[in-house]
Amino acid sequence: MTPTGAPGTTRGRLATDRRTTTARRREVADRPQLHPHIQTAPAGACRPCPDQTAQPRSPGGTVKKNVKRRLLAATAVIAMAALSACSSAEGETATGGSGESDAPFIALSNGFIGNSWRQTLVRSFEETAEQLKTDGVISGYQAVNAPGENDATEQISQIRSLILQDPDALLIVPASPTALVPVIEEACAADITVVVLDSEIDAPCAHVVRNSYDDWGRESTIHALEAIGGKGNIINNRGVVGSQPEQLFYATQQEIFAEYPDVNVVSEVNGFCDSGTTQQELVAILASMPEIAAVPGCASGMGVAQAFQSAGRDVPVVVFDTSGANLQYWKDSGIDNGSYATITDPGQSVAALYVALELLDGKEVPEELILPLVYIPMEDRDAWLATLGPDDYAAYPWTRELIQEQIEAVQNGTEAPRPPTPAA
């Protein structure tokens, strides 16, 4: 009874597919987001740096910039000062330099660093970039986190400062999918390869690497229904109701529920993808609920399990998030009923880095590459857990070869497998 497009595969999008979703992307702007690593907040006060005039973007592979870099050395010093003024001291990591090396220099602009998922994303980028620098694949890298709470104004200032430093590629985790479009176009006009990750965005000059909210809705539902044999009473746990990502997530769930006529949705709760909120919502209704076989939905499995335990009821099939703390709770609680963990992949930053290297080498890459979410069944839980601290999130161990497989699958219209589970 698995619906078409079952989880476990890559669903990349070619340029023509991307244009069909332009109207939908425009609806995303500045709304509350579904998952815990994208948040909104009031605008900050860092003043944008002045625009930098640049030559039109060159088609195809890397344009060597050594002469240009030497001419811009003084400007880069000024840019660093401006960037420091708009960043916290602990929010910036830089190593190596453009200098005269032919190897590319890669920069990452991250719009928000205030939770463990985003911290895993940035750390994954830094660790991979450091190894690539050691191997001579890149000359250096810089990761800068915008201060404040996901503030687009501050990130725009940050990106303009990075443009003045003339990186070969700029990876961007945007604070807003609309407000950053003009500055992304500025970066492209400065002959910088731009890869946006973890967001839809309507900036034709940039490539996009992301997970899909539709896929997240599918992964967070179908495994739970299969675990209960496709029948029984369930409570559906929703995210940030009214947000555009949650609408996509929920619409996918409804399509799946329609394919399981023996599944009875007896209630819904608005857990906001937060274990504490989910627990409170469930405690308020469990006394009036019949036997519940599963609680699919946004990853709040710990809160679901605690609510049922406090009510003296058997824990149903639940969906955990992929943090070390959640996986450890799952293990320690002895829950062995088909429960699993899934959430978006913070390893997108590493995937985007390899996509940038492919582009700099002149390779053909789909304008939008949609990668699989992290999915952890019980048989893989302990192997993942051995690699994670309590605040770490599971991230796929992307390599350039794995990214090339994903790209080829999209171009050939075939399905690429998930990356491997860490060795136990």
C-alpha positions as CSV (number, residue, x, y, z in Angstrom):
1,M,0.0,0.0,0.0
2,T,3.0,2.2,-0.4
3,P,2.0,5.4,-2.3
4,T,3.7,6.4,-5.5
5,G,7.0,8.2,-4.8
6,A,7.7,6.2,-1.6
7,P,10.4,7.4,0.8
8,G,13.9,6.3,0.6
9,T,14.8,7.9,-2.7
10,T,16.0,11.1,-4.2
11,R,13.5,13.4,-5.8
12,G,15.6,15.9,-7.7
13,R,14.1,18.6,-9.9
14,L,15.4,19.8,-13.2
15,A,15.2,23.4,-14.3
16,T,11.8,23.0,-16.0
17,D,10.3,21.5,-12.8
18,R,11.8,24.4,-10.9
19,R,9.9,27.0,-12.9
20,T,6.6,25.3,-12.3
21,T,7.1,25.9,-8.5
22,T,8.0,29.5,-8.7
23,A,4.5,30.7,-7.7
24,R,4.5,28.4,-4.7
25,R,7.9,29.7,-3.6
26,R,6.7,33.2,-3.6
27,E,4.2,32.2,-0.9
28,V,7.0,31.2,1.5
29,A,8.2,34.7,2.4
30,D,8.7,35.5,6.0
31,R,6.1,33.1,7.4
32,P,6.7,30.9,10.5
33,Q,8.5,27.8,9.4
34,L,7.7,24.2,10.2
35,H,10.9,22.8,11.3
36,P,13.0,23.9,14.3
37,H,16.0,25.1,12.4
38,I,14.2,27.9,10.6
39,Q,12.9,30.7,12.8
40,T,11.7,34.2,12.4
41,A,12.5,37.4,14.4
42,P,12.4,41.2,14.1
43,A,14.8,43.0,11.9
44,G,18.2,43.9,13.2
45,A,20.3,47.0,12.9
46,C,23.5,46.2,11.1
47,R,23.9,48.6,8.2
48,P,24.3,47.0,4.8
49,C,27.8,47.4,3.2
50,P,27.9,49.3,-0.1
51,D,27.3,47.4,-3.3
52,Q,30.3,46.1,-5.2
53,T,30.5,46.6,-9.0
54,A,31.6,43.4,-10.7
55,Q,31.9,41.9,-14.1
56,P,29.1,39.7,-15.6
57,R,29.1,36.0,-14.6
58,S,31.2,33.7,-16.8
59,P,29.5,30.6,-18.1
60,G,30.9,27.2,-17.2
61,G,33.7,26.2,-14.8
62,T,36.0,28.1,-12.5
63,V,37.3,31.5,-13.5
64,K,40.7,31.9,-11.8
65,K,40.8,35.0,-9.7
66,N,44.3,35.3,-8.5
67,V,45.1,38.7,-10.1
68,K,41.7,40.1,-9.1
69,R,42.3,38.9,-5.5
70,R,45.6,40.6,-5.2
71,L,44.0,43.9,-6.5
72,L,41.2,43.5,-3.9
73,A,43.4,42.7,-0.9
74,A,43.0,46.0,0.7
75,T,39.2,45.9,0.1
76,A,39.1,42.5,1.7
77,V,40.7,43.9,4.8
78,I,38.0,46.6,5.0
79,A,35.3,43.9,4.3
80,M,36.6,41.8,7.2
81,A,36.2,44.8,9.5
82,A,32.7,45.4,8.4
83,L,31.8,41.7,8.7
84,S,33.2,41.7,12.3
85,A,30.9,44.6,13.1
86,C,27.9,42.6,11.9
87,S,28.8,39.3,13.4
88,S,29.5,37.9,16.9
89,A,33.0,36.9,17.6
90,E,31.9,33.3,18.1
91,G,29.8,33.2,15.0
92,E,32.7,33.3,12.4
93,T,35.2,30.7,11.3
94,A,37.8,31.3,8.7
95,T,40.8,29.4,7.6
96,G,43.3,29.7,4.7
97,G,43.0,32.4,2.2
98,S,42.5,33.1,-1.4
99,G,46.1,34.2,-1.9
100,E,47.5,32.9,-5.2
101,S,46.3,29.4,-5.1
102,D,44.3,27.9,-8.0
103,A,42.2,26.0,-5.6
104,P,38.8,27.7,-4.8
105,F,37.9,29.5,-1.7
106,I,34.4,28.7,-0.3
107,A,32.3,30.9,2.0
108,L,29.2,30.0,4.0
109,S,26.6,32.5,5.1
110,N,24.2,31.1,7.7
111,G,21.2,33.2,8.8
112,F,20.6,31.5,12.2
113,I,22.7,29.6,14.6
114,G,20.4,29.4,17.7
115,N,19.6,25.7,17.9
116,S,21.4,22.3,17.7
117,W,20.2,21.4,14.2
118,R,21.8,24.6,12.7
119,Q,24.9,24.1,14.8
120,T,25.3,20.6,13.3
121,L,24.8,22.0,9.8
122,V,27.6,24.6,10.3
123,R,29.9,22.1,12.1
124,S,29.5,19.6,9.3
125,F,30.5,22.2,6.7
126,E,33.5,23.3,8.7
127,E,34.8,19.7,9.3
128,T,34.4,18.8,5.6
129,A,35.9,22.0,4.4
130,E,38.9,21.6,6.7
131,Q,39.6,18.2,5.3
132,L,39.2,19.5,1.7
133,K,41.7,22.3,2.6
134,T,44.2,19.7,4.0
135,D,43.8,17.7,0.8
136,G,44.4,20.7,-1.4
137,V,41.0,20.6,-3.0
138,I,40.1,24.1,-1.7
139,S,42.5,26.9,-0.7
140,G,40.4,27.8,2.4
141,Y,36.9,28.5,3.7
142,Q,34.9,30.8,5.9
143,A,31.7,30.2,7.8
144,V,29.9,33.3,9.1
145,N,26.7,33.2,11.2
146,A,24.4,36.2,11.2
147,P,23.8,37.5,14.7
148,G,20.3,37.8,16.1
149,E,17.3,35.6,15.4
150,N,17.2,34.7,11.7
151,D,17.3,38.4,10.6
152,A,17.4,39.0,6.9
153,T,18.7,42.5,7.2
154,E,21.8,41.4,9.1
155,Q,22.4,38.5,6.8
156,I,22.3,40.8,3.7
157,S,25.0,43.0,5.3
158,Q,27.0,39.8,6.0
159,I,26.7,38.6,2.4
160,R,27.7,41.9,1.0
161,S,30.9,41.8,3.1
162,L,31.6,38.3,1.9
163,I,31.1,39.4,-1.7
164,L,33.9,42.0,-1.2
165,Q,36.2,39.1,-0.2
166,D,35.6,37.5,-3.6
167,P,35.1,33.8,-2.8
168,D,34.8,31.4,-5.7
169,A,31.6,30.0,-4.2
170,L,29.1,31.2,-1.7
171,L,26.8,28.9,0.2
172,I,23.8,30.5,1.7
173,V,21.3,29.3,4.4
174,P,18.8,32.2,3.9
175,A,17.0,33.9,6.7
176,S,14.3,34.8,4.1
177,P,13.6,33.2,0.8
178,T,12.5,36.6,-0.7
179,A,14.5,39.3,1.0
180,L,17.8,37.8,0.1
181,V,17.1,37.5,-3.7
182,P,18.6,40.9,-4.6
183,V,21.9,40.3,-2.7
184,I,22.1,36.8,-4.2
185,E,21.9,38.4,-7.6
186,E,24.7,40.8,-6.6
187,A,26.8,37.8,-5.7
188,C,26.1,36.1,-9.1
189,A,26.9,39.4,-10.9
190,A,30.3,39.4,-9.0
191,D,31.1,36.1,-10.7
192,I,30.5,34.1,-7.5
193,T,28.9,30.6,-7.7
194,V,26.0,30.7,-5.4
195,V,24.3,27.6,-3.8
196,V,21.3,28.1,-1.6
197,L,20.5,25.3,0.9
198,D,17.7,24.3,3.2
199,S,15.2,26.6,1.5
200,E,13.2,27.2,-1.7
201,I,14.1,30.5,-3.3
202,D,13.3,32.3,-6.6
203,A,16.8,33.4,-7.6
204,P,17.4,31.9,-11.1
205,C,21.2,32.5,-11.0
206,A,21.6,30.3,-7.9
207,H,21.5,26.6,-7.5
208,V,19.4,25.1,-4.7
209,V,20.1,22.1,-2.5
210,R,17.4,21.1,-0.1
211,N,15.1,18.6,1.4
212,S,11.4,18.5,0.6
213,Y,8.5,19.3,3.0
214,D,6.4,16.9,1.0
215,D,8.9,14.2,1.6
216,W,9.1,15.1,5.2
217,G,5.3,14.7,5.5
218,R,5.6,11.3,3.7
219,E,8.4,10.0,5.8
220,S,6.7,11.2,9.0
221,T,3.6,9.3,8.2
222,I,3.9,6.3,6.0
223,H,6.4,4.3,8.1
224,A,4.1,4.7,11.1
225,L,1.1,3.4,9.2
226,E,3.1,0.5,7.8
227,A,4.3,-0.3,11.4
228,I,0.7,-0.8,12.5
229,G,-0.2,-2.9,9.6
230,G,-2.2,-0.2,7.8
231,K,-5.1,-0.2,10.3
232,G,-6.0,1.2,13.7
233,N,-6.7,4.5,15.5
234,I,-4.1,7.2,15.3
235,I,-3.7,10.8,16.5
236,N,-2.0,13.1,14.0
237,N,0.6,15.5,15.3
238,R,0.7,18.7,13.3
239,G,3.4,21.3,13.1
240,V,3.1,25.1,12.8
241,V,-0.5,25.2,11.5
242,G,-0.9,27.9,8.8
243,S,2.7,28.0,7.7
244,Q,3.5,27.2,4.1
245,P,5.8,24.3,4.9
246,E,3.2,22.8,7.3
247,Q,0.6,23.1,4.5
248,L,2.7,21.0,2.2
249,F,3.5,18.5,5.0
250,Y,-0.2,18.2,5.9
251,A,-1.4,17.9,2.3
252,T,1.0,15.0,1.8
253,Q,-0.3,13.3,5.0
254,Q,-3.9,13.6,3.7
255,E,-3.0,11.9,0.5
256,I,-1.4,9.1,2.4
257,F,-4.3,8.7,4.8
258,A,-6.7,8.4,1.8
259,E,-4.7,5.3,0.7
260,Y,-5.2,3.6,4.1
261,P,-9.0,3.2,4.6
262,D,-8.5,1.1,7.7
263,V,-6.6,3.9,9.5
264,N,-8.9,6.1,11.6
265,V,-7.6,9.5,12.6
266,V,-9.5,10.0,15.9
267,S,-7.9,13.4,16.7
268,E,-5.3,15.9,15.8
269,V,-3.0,18.0,18.0
270,N,-0.9,21.0,17.2
271,G,2.4,20.1,18.6
272,F,4.4,22.7,16.7
273,C,7.2,20.2,16.2
274,D,8.1,20.6,19.9
275,S,8.2,17.7,22.3
276,G,7.1,19.7,25.3
277,T,4.1,21.3,23.5
278,T,3.1,17.9,22.0
279,Q,3.2,16.3,25.4
280,Q,0.9,19.0,26.9
281,E,-1.6,18.7,24.0
282,L,-1.8,15.0,24.3
283,V,-2.1,14.9,28.1
284,A,-5.2,17.1,27.7
285,I,-7.1,14.7,25.4
286,L,-5.8,11.2,26.2
287,A,-8.4,10.4,28.9
288,S,-11.1,10.6,26.2
289,M,-9.2,8.7,23.5
290,P,-9.6,5.0,22.5
291,E,-6.7,2.7,22.1
292,I,-4.1,4.5,19.9
293,A,-1.8,2.6,17.6
294,A,0.3,5.4,16.3
295,V,1.0,9.2,16.5
296,P,2.5,10.1,13.2
297,G,3.5,13.7,12.2
298,C,6.2,16.2,13.1
299,A,9.1,14.8,15.0
300,S,8.1,15.0,18.6
301,G,8.3,11.4,19.6
302,M,9.8,12.0,23.0
303,G,6.9,14.2,24.0
304,V,4.4,11.7,22.7
305,A,6.0,8.8,24.6
306,Q,6.1,10.8,27.8
307,A,2.5,11.8,27.5
308,F,1.3,8.2,27.1
309,Q,3.6,6.9,29.9
310,S,2.3,9.6,32.3
311,A,-1.2,8.5,31.5
312,G,-0.3,4.9,32.2
313,R,-1.0,3.8,28.6
314,D,1.1,1.8,26.2
315,V,3.3,3.9,24.0
316,P,2.1,3.8,20.4
317,V,4.3,4.0,17.3
318,V,6.0,7.5,17.4
319,V,8.2,9.6,15.2
320,F,11.4,10.8,17.0
321,D,13.7,13.6,15.8
322,T,17.2,12.5,15.0
323,S,19.2,14.2,17.8
324,G,21.4,12.2,20.0
325,A,19.2,13.0,23.0
326,N,16.1,11.7,21.3
327,L,17.8,8.5,20.0
328,Q,19.2,7.9,23.5
329,Y,15.7,8.3,25.1
330,W,14.3,5.9,22.5
331,K,16.9,3.3,23.4
332,D,16.7,3.8,27.2
333,S,12.9,3.6,27.1
334,G,12.9,0.2,25.4
335,I,10.4,1.3,22.8
336,D,10.3,-1.5,20.2
337,N,7.1,-1.2,18.2
338,G,8.1,0.1,14.8
339,S,8.9,3.6,16.0
340,Y,11.5,5.5,14.1
341,A,13.3,8.9,13.7
342,T,13.2,11.3,10.7
343,I,13.9,14.9,10.1
344,T,15.6,17.1,7.5
345,D,19.3,16.6,7.0
346,P,21.8,19.1,8.4
347,G,24.3,17.5,6.1
348,Q,22.8,19.6,3.3
349,S,25.7,22.0,4.0
350,V,28.2,19.3,2.9
351,A,26.1,18.4,-0.1
352,A,25.9,22.0,-1.1
353,L,29.7,22.3,-0.8
354,Y,30.2,19.4,-3.2
355,V,27.6,20.8,-5.6
356,A,29.6,24.1,-5.6
357,L,32.8,22.2,-6.5
358,E,31.0,20.4,-9.3
359,L,29.8,23.7,-10.7
360,L,33.3,25.3,-10.3
361,D,34.6,22.4,-12.4
362,G,32.2,23.2,-15.1
363,K,29.9,20.2,-14.5
364,E,26.2,20.2,-15.4
365,V,24.1,20.3,-12.2
366,P,20.3,20.5,-11.9
367,E,19.2,24.0,-10.8
368,E,17.5,22.3,-7.9
369,L,18.6,19.1,-6.2
370,I,16.2,17.6,-3.6
371,L,18.0,15.2,-1.4
372,P,16.6,12.5,0.9
373,L,15.7,13.2,4.5
374,V,17.5,11.4,7.3
375,Y,15.5,8.3,8.2
376,I,16.5,6.1,11.1
377,P,14.7,2.8,11.7
378,M,15.4,0.9,14.9
379,E,17.9,-1.4,13.3
380,D,20.1,1.6,12.5
381,R,19.5,3.6,15.7
382,D,22.5,2.4,17.7
383,A,24.9,2.9,14.8
384,W,23.8,6.5,14.5
385,L,23.8,7.0,18.3
386,A,27.4,5.9,18.5
387,T,28.4,8.9,16.3
388,L,26.3,11.6,18.1
389,G,26.5,13.7,21.2
390,P,23.2,14.6,23.0
391,D,22.9,17.9,21.0
392,D,24.1,16.6,17.7
393,Y,21.7,15.8,14.9
394,A,22.2,12.9,12.5
395,A,23.7,14.1,9.2
396,Y,24.3,12.0,6.2
397,P,28.0,11.5,5.5
398,W,27.9,13.1,2.0
399,T,30.9,12.6,-0.3
400,R,31.5,14.1,-3.7
401,E,30.9,10.7,-5.2
402,L,27.5,10.3,-3.5
403,I,26.5,13.8,-4.7
404,Q,27.5,12.9,-8.2
405,E,25.3,9.8,-7.9
406,Q,22.4,12.0,-6.9
407,I,23.0,14.4,-9.7
408,E,23.2,11.6,-12.3
409,A,20.0,10.1,-10.9
410,V,18.1,13.4,-11.5
411,Q,19.6,13.8,-15.0
412,N,18.7,10.2,-15.9
413,G,15.2,10.2,-14.3
414,T,16.2,7.3,-12.0
415,E,16.2,6.9,-8.2
416,A,19.3,7.2,-6.2
417,P,19.7,5.4,-2.9
418,R,20.1,7.0,0.5
419,P,23.6,7.6,1.7
420,P,24.9,4.8,3.9
421,T,24.3,4.5,7.7
422,P,27.5,5.1,9.8
423,A,29.3,1.9,10.6
424,A,28.3,0.5,14.0
